[in-house]
Amino acid sequence: MKNSLSMEQQRVQTVVKQIQTELNQLKQTVANDSEIQKMRLKESGEIKINQGSSESMWESAGELRSIEQDLMIRSRTLLKNQNRVMALEKMVNDPYFGRIDYEDELGKETIYIGISSVFDEYDNLVVDWRSPIASLYYEGNVGDTISLKIGEEKLALLIELKRQFLIRQAKIIQLLDTDNIMGDPYLLEALEDRSTYQMGAVISTLQKQQNQIVRETSAKITLIEGVAGSGKTVVLMQKIAYLLYTFRDQLKASEIILFSPNKIFQTYISQVLPELGELNVTSHTFPEFMNQRVPKYTLISNQDEELSDVTLLKGSLQFSEALKDYTDRLKSNFMRFSSLSFQDEIIISKEEIKELFYSIESEGTLASKLALLQTLLLQKIAQFKQTQRTANWVEDALLSMSDSELRQYESESKNEQKAEETLIDSILETAYSPVVKRIKRLTFIRCQHQYIHFLKTVPKLLSLADFSIDDDMWTEHIQQVVTNMAHKELVLEDLDAFYSLFQLMHGPISSTKFKYICLDEVQDFSPFQLQMLKDFYPTAYFVLSGDLNQNILMKRISFNDLDAIFAGNSFQRYQLLTSYRSTNEIIQFSNRFLEENSVAEPNFREGKKPELILTTDNDHYLDYVKTKIAENQKAGFRTAFISKNYAEAERFYQELTNNGIESNLVLKDTDNSHYPVIVIPVQLAKGLEFDSVFALFHYSTPTSSNDLSTAYTICSRAMHELYFIAPDLQSPLVSRLESADYHLVDLN
């Protein structure tokens, strides 16, 4: 092994030298291309379309198009090279993590696996982990014969050696020959490491089942369901990187959109794709995504710990069907139009528009019927223009034109009479353009009134009682929506429905066509939102990741909902049941809050038992907390106090402050969570992990099954240490535990 280590270290130096050479050359190329790009952009800004003659106009326009096309090609090349630079910069210190020796019918081969490929003039020095051959590293053990399809060829490959490397600063720290990735020291080291402020790519410890999820591409809908800490988020990110590698000739990063549950989590995972050498994948929270599409309304943030009955209704598939039913009814009644005016005079009244619309014979959608209406209205405007050619205001506009403008039109027309006709056409087109825009954009439809009318119609389209809502409650709610709209504000559920109504009127989206829509923490999405995405991007592939056990906002999405939304599509469901985040003791403790058939399976990492801290008749528990924080800081641990709601987070933060304990309170997803000690509500802590977690359950008595999901979610954030603070042993949550699950802290 000593000889092997020496030879392997020599190879590392050779590969690093090749990487450094390519990196230096590529950095210079990127710098040069960036300068050329800036220069070409400046040139395009200086080109003016020459109106002197049709020949000069087309010549200048052609020159501009040529520069724009050149800019587009250069931008793609520059982006590709920037992605490559980022990968190489990481590989200079850590060029690869694995080696596989295998034998096929042609003989023996050796490959080294890293985050990207590296070549010299003779050989492939490092193989990209996403390449088909690299699957050997994740799929097989020594002695296994693995069948792989590479291109159109099917191969049977015998694995003779599997070697893992831990390389830091281009030096091999550890080398291990293994026949099984699971349970090896490198995975253990990753699991036992301290928590960080940002998630890493961790492709070197990708497990066999995770690898299969990453590489499967045939299913239209992929659901990665996993218990807390099972790696479902990082697998989702690795799958995105794999898709961009595998379909690099057909798929651009801009054609993938990734939804994260909140901005804190978005920041936490923001470096995973760049670490894998992929930039520019669009990442949003869903509220951000919707606010961009309906910018005229400010989004009202909602910090409710449990969703109201009205919110659950508006997030349901029944509400989605009601909206579609309503738009079908609009084809024969209830449309809300406004009049079209020109120079402060009504030229087509709302009554005329309504009569015209309902006179159209159409068996198509509401959008197609409104498109026919647009055509008829534009024809009417064209007729109005002709009646205005001799109007006084047109003559006044002609008289106000400068001599140079008149000479230009005469020069182009070669005829004074023709020049005047052209001038009148131009004046009329300019004057009527606001009306034409209103027609083309359908802004003559009173969308706000239309949405309120829809809400008033809802009781006829679905059963309010199914959501525990009566007519008075619904009427009161509608009035609140009217008030919100008057202030140009909407809650997310109304923003979703309003936008959906708008799009059902306009027809298919003509902007970005996303080919892949990826949703993390899918259990936080409403059925309405998923249905909306499916309706507006019907050809897109969906990759969904989540854990229904962590549905802390009450039950939003179910498998029945998913089946209904994606009916007729190929659906592949994966379940990741092994938790890698926490120790076995923490996993067992957290599992007590779940049903038996959905518990997390243990891994091979042992630790100390969670501690149960009781606060009844004892005001000393904060002294104990203070001691633990000091110990954690000395050990380099990050500590999180996680509460079930926002109010309790504020209350506990104040208690810490009053007792001289320094911490940082996180109440908004725009707050900075990068502190060694934080107090945070569970809604904002989802997806995150901390070395030490204090679960705060001593303020209020749990009242619903939702508290079980909350307790599970909070406890499963802990990597190494868990402290459960409760009022007494009779607490409903504590009563679910076995005495062997925890160590009871004696504060007396």
Steps between C-alpha positions, in 0.01 A plus 500: 500500500795733577631453146146555367472823696826629355395416144155646550648822640724533195195461280315767697786744432492416128124554477510820704771637271278429197201661674704809588623535140145481362372733772759768426426487128125503554514794742683701237246398238212604726666836570556565127148389407352721771679804357388417146145454630505844662631654177235330284227608742622856468499470119143371498391795714658748258332362187202709393245379248548729199161630384641685199405229251367148504840372383692676778236400756530129417878526491524652849237259636693207353819621663323519837357149458844366415650651814213370714545149360874520565430618856268205560758247379774666704279506811442126478872432456590738783249335735631154412856608569404669828335177616815311406723746689293452816531120477875513434561737790349243734687212336841665541482413870286185471533352149306178560356282773480148358667240285349194335694218334281284280527236232299457185535287190781725374708484815559695820436872544543756778299819545520781757180684587454868589253786460602557137708341225867583446697402188855517380602429142515125562249407766190579700662582835176555693151378407197717579290336776194539276641297211349153445824316584528683836182325611724200579628687805154536648330182375747221564736342747825310440420172324169621356428489129300811412300540180520850355362657186747745351360658188328219312738236634425274797804396699564254784780635719674314784613727786847400624590800719307780668724763657400817680707812556484781747704776334559846646721768347609248233631261767355156573392507864355152494469213254269204542430188296143395569232268371212707637455876509235482770667494840842615383706755695442778243125490533540480877733799494245701299224408742701576814630833371371830637201666338567776249317809384468356149423154369774320308469288187626175669512294181784287640262342755201458269331169584381236253128583525574872484712444188215314333265792568751748358546305175140399425364731227208320334218584745302817433440543876761404760416508871795476739335434832734473794515520876680793660873487432477238225670721243196567281587867442858437397382212276257745336788741436726223371220392267484853356877493441470155341223617264708799386795268431308219332279723282750784451417526129125533558467655846608843626527601864237770436249226410511357853333670796556400861255594775626520860278531811645834616792736442699369797497150352562646155821657632593177679494295177626777270852358459409139422456544123802734463710237683386256234605744227149618408397865515189697407226257595204721588419468870196655666274474794145455372384838639787669310401319182138611529582858596708534184201394294252731671722797594211747538409340835718490810511157661360488854726270701330227701660373819210284619618177660186324380321579178152643530200318354476764226869454411453124481199549270691734269789255490283203407440320173130576544581871482706440186211314338259774609716762327506301177123444524456873550708591192287261294190681620652833401469398136126553527457749789650713777796659314601838641616745230592868506442746213770592250562875475688726263579863586272477804206377294357148511536343157393146594286471811522210746145405400604481133805290587286265708244465221776440247666237722184299558409514132815303414437134424787301653532146635854563623639631826429837655845611383425409139167684511667809645761478223218519246361800688841667481500456122153655466590794724822565308298501179265758651797716602634475143163625374505787751842601373369534148216728612753727671729565203346842432436590864618837627741349755674307217533816294640682805756224548604532134543878527711462814759280329841650425628567148772238541244230592284593200798493264603156632155353431490668153846364421397148595166514315625683188154653492346781706152347506633159598718661766195664656313167504799334669517782753132467585544121544786565742303761699198271531711198598675699775177653629310171514790288632385523867157363401659226289725404793200476733332263258810284443572477874133441590513785748147596399394202713444607861710221646473620857120510486501170314696333781267634768204377297664157485535493879131590534415211266713245690215378731314389186804315366614304806389413852619751760387259771767250390752756630303591814405840355151654503356768272554783748865410545549492125325835448719655769808354335404643158472845657854458635624414150324811361677712764836336423459562127412862562836531675671307218575208732424129485580190702676222309188287448317792335809584294502139375131501407503851352797411278332174397184684399710750304682221315181308426383814322828556315575144398835312504802674654731631230797584725761255631412139427638309796593144408559393861316630807664393826326548836670447833287451813207417275279441806494878552335558162126504463327270251378815321858619447617168363199479269566855381862418413391184321234689300729783396801280418331183368809364322739548795654219702447530876747397770339517844683458830349497848393328818130479581599438864616863514169647391492751785251732325225238535444249223535677167602245242422130491587215268139507379552863401820412314325217318218734396731783388737281301251243374608351168869578556771246576559529874808369681500508879809444710517467878818582691454358847854514640578821688863614475472831683444391858644241735299182555396626843353819355331305219335264749383793712358688197326188369280488812296784350424308180280211397686169500481452123681824420789509745858576405742208490822533701848533355828385653578814702460485875484793742365605836133482594284812462447683828155576639488829690190562715402854602216437750564669836856567395651827386854363471471348153637813332819466707537151357429635148766767548756236599419287195531797264846573639602135453368500143684817406822358640448185290420706189138387494218706353201517734138557399205558730202397287144590599164385364398855401619857461353630826679237707828572321472867596406410858794263548745742340391761753552250785853428377573872473364571848731230637806639329516224235605634160315369195354616169127498423391389150138589419506573125646298219706804407670498842860382524517157665879472485563528871632246751186532719156572352135492606276408208141377438470157343351642178831668421717213626366240256774340295776642721722309742686598815755332723288557810123559513281608790137405425277753677175335616462643851273800426180335386333161513480327160142492373505324165667231292671786321718539810641152434624609156640815659683304772643258242614784275669690784677196650622377163695824443759378755822339379684423826306624803130540580343664805123475538352765732155406634285609796475158669497125446123508443535715189328325203821500296715367785244226563580359154860440603654202673724568800782326312477765224646782705705614794291693753684813617486553875499875564462476880 
